[in-house]
Amino acid sequence: MKKKVLAALLCGAMVLGLTGCGGGAMDAGGAAPAAEAPQAEAEAPAADTASEESAPAASSEGVTITLMASQDWVEDSEQELGAKFEEQTGIHVDYQIVPADQYQDLLLTRLNSGEGPDIWGAQSGFALKTTYNVQQNAVDLSNEPWADAYSIFSAEQTSVDGVNYGLTYYDTTTDYYMIYNKKLFEAAGAAVPTTFDELKDTCEKLLDSGVTPIYEPLADGWHLLMLWAESGQVHDKLEPGIVEKLNKNEATFAGDEYMKKAVDQLNEMAQNGYFGDNYMSDEFVDAEGYMASGEFAISMLKPGAIKTIVASDLNTEGYTEDDFGIFLLPLVDNQYLNVHPTGPSRFIYSGSPHIEEAKQYLAFLLEKDNVQYLIDNAADVENLPVEVGQTPEYSQTTLDFLGSYDDDHSGMVLQDVVTYFNEQWMDINADLAAMFIGDMTSEQVLEQIDARRAQLAQAAGDENW
């Protein structure tokens, strides 16, 4: 059973409980950096490795296509590939990166005004139909040259009514977990927790040793909710059928004792000082550096981040990859592995004057050498949900962690199974932050989720509302 769930995760072969699933959080930040020349030891694939499918027509010379995405949805190594794409095709890619708290509103304004970017990013899942009107605003990609190589499970999440409109260009084969420093745990006499009470004991011991337990950045406006949502698979285990009831409008968040308990426990973590003194202004971009410095012992990150932590200039203690491990955040005593097949995806705007050039770019990204280049050069990417003959880069730590869970001890994350939840991601984060400073209660946070779900459902014409 363990081998079965491990293979399913790494291949993207998750059996979905519902026909569609919502995506995860949007990363925030500033403008995209200019593409930098790759290092000599990790050069982008040469132009002559490209397949015939991505070769442009002569008329494409000098064309610029725009790609609009939320911060951290475009890796530096992708921009390096974009420079190679331009060298090969003459097509320039203008990467337009927008902070998360502004991204969705700006994108929808552009789509609704008929001035969408040539390629636009969005989380795959439920919201594609209801929020982004993907059937009107995106191009059918079902018959692209790479369609057969694209994970059928990711394709389900970028499809509406059987038509695939997108490409999930993100590592969905692993998720966000609690990355921890084994040496700091050992020095503090702390153990890896499996219950919330054990988590509190671990955090108190870390505090007593002079280490801040958890790096939790709130300034970006998206990461905090991950702590709950990426543990949210426990809810349907504690109360079988709760997800179905929520989606049929037969239950509410505010009326559920375990939902309240999860939010209350988050608040307790903040009030107890487990996030440190500056969590309200801390930013996600600094997470790996703070983990490398040894100032913080734990952070919710992708497993691939361990490589970046170790390579950081702030790693003055000489930590190696073996000094870091992975565990599940035991919110509401969760011990079910989070499965999350959705993620940031690319869509070609139906009104674009450069649809063919945009298609060429997506095909270029999925050539074997280019997929391998992203895996080899983006620290938090260990694989992509395509099969083009690439070699994944899973660490032994990742493999051991995933291999310790079987089918009976895993489940889909909250935002992938509950309708009208992911669409209000940033709002929920803001409400949780307001709770931390005493401006809202946990009951009010949950009531707001219910109220927004009702509004979204009614706007979508959901007959259950």
C-alpha angles and dihedrals in degrees: 000000000000091000089049096055092042092053090046093053096045093046094042088243098143118156103228122221092207133033094246136026135200125237133244135256127313116238118229135213146107136297121322116267118241114265111267127211110261119250115264092245092054107035121174112256114280118258094246091066092070120112123243091248092070096047107117131228114253090251090066092071109118095011118140120208121194123223115193120194144149118265116287093016088103115059120214087239090058090055088052088053088048089058089051090048090055091048090053101040108019089238114129120211115213107202110207108192119189131190112258096242089058102032106086095043092048093047093049091048090054094045093047092048092053093247102105123157116260090250121022131187129224139153112267120239139055098352096061091082101032103036106024100030087222093181089066101030103043140057124246107254097176094113101041117131091253096049095100091051093051117100109260089219093055089043089057089058095049093045133088121196091350097308119113113222102168153039121229102221097183138088103266092159090086131029139205114293136165108279111199139186109241094197093054090048091051093048091051095045088240125151132211103267126230098176133043091248089053090049090055091049091050092049093048091052091049091050090050089053091055096256125121105234106217133022103215114168116203101171094084091057098224114066102068095068088056089074091063102030095047087054093040095099086082091071096070089046093052092043110023109212098023092118092053090047092051091050092049091048090244093122138030136215091234092053096052119094095205094050088053091046092053092051092045090052091052089053091048090054091054095044091049091057096247091137095050130237101296104043092121090063099030116114131215093233089068096051098097093046093052090048090050092051093056092235090117126037103198139030135165104246142138113274091245088066089077089076091054092047092054093045094049120117086229091066094099093149093066096242115182129203089261089063092068131071140176134239139163120256103247097217105162083003092292116184099161117112113245114239114196118171095169127085148137108328138184126238130182113230112243091219095052117125087211104054094136093050090049090052089051090054094052090047090049092053091055098052109119097247092048094049088050091049091056092048092049096046108032106076096206094047114086095161143344129233093256133087112219098138097278124152113238118224103218114159120227087247090059093046093048092048096048091042091059092069127071133196092274092056102050136071146167116280120252097256092052097057108029115075121230093016104099091046089067096044097126092045092053090050090053091050092050090051089050089053091053091058094043099255094115137026125227088252091056092048091055093043089054090052090053093047093051092045089055092050093048093046093049091048089052091049092242107180091212089069 
